[in-house]
Amino acid sequence: MSIEVRNLVKKFDDKVVIDDISFKVADGEILAIVGFSGSGKSTVLKLICGLIPYDNGEVLTSEGDIAMVFQYSALFDSLNVYDNISFALHERKDLRSKYTEEEIKKIVSQKLELVGLKGIENKFPSELSGGMQKRVSFARAIVTKPNTILYDEPTAGLDPMSSTLIEDYIVRLKRETNAASIVVTHQMSTITRTADRVIMLYDGKIVFEGTPSELLKQDNPYTKQFVTASLEGPMKMKA
């Protein structure tokens, strides 16, 4: 078991944003976390990777790296693609003496080829499309051979064709790395094309857990409202 969340609670001041949730993600599995804006989806990712502390509960992960792919790539604008991807290998104390520069060049080249961007090491982020930047961020995420990959809205701001390409690479990286993966999304195509299982959050609680096909059956008022994007139902949009 690569990720196990037990009775996780997070508060900001007096507001409970994650309210006693539990779930597991196995190696080689993709879990989609869905829900309307403000439901706590991205907060869960930040709690798992340690960007923010939780107030109660446990987050258990297998030994190894946790990689985070941010919503808008978060590449360093002043660094070229090679330096962006190799950043952790050069800067992390536990990695900086592990590889020679020639070995790092080979690793970067392999990761770029894996995401379909061979030979762009010298380009800067400003020279790349949004979809290409996203794929570079994928290559950067897997350069440390993580056993857990977290994706925060990986298709945000992309056109439909670029979204499809990104979804295909999420599935490909799962197969190549056998990592436990969590994808935070609100996009139906990302859910149906990438996820093995889905949990839906509302008001910090899990209101649905099942497969994408079970989500599409709309067997409860929460899934029905989400799939149909209706304003009518138990979930109310936050102001």
Protein Blocks (a to p, Z undefined) as FASTA:
>chain_A
ZZdcehiacdehjbcfbghiaddddehiacddeddehilpmmmmmmmnopaccfbdcddd
dedddddddfklopafkbcfklmmmmmmmmmmklmmmpcfklmmmmmmmmmmmnopghil
mpcfklpcfklmmmmmmmmmmmnopabdcdehklgoiafklmmmmmmmmmmmmmmnopac
ddddfbfklmmmmpmbdcddeehiafbdcdfklmmnopafklmmmmnopabdjbdcdZZ
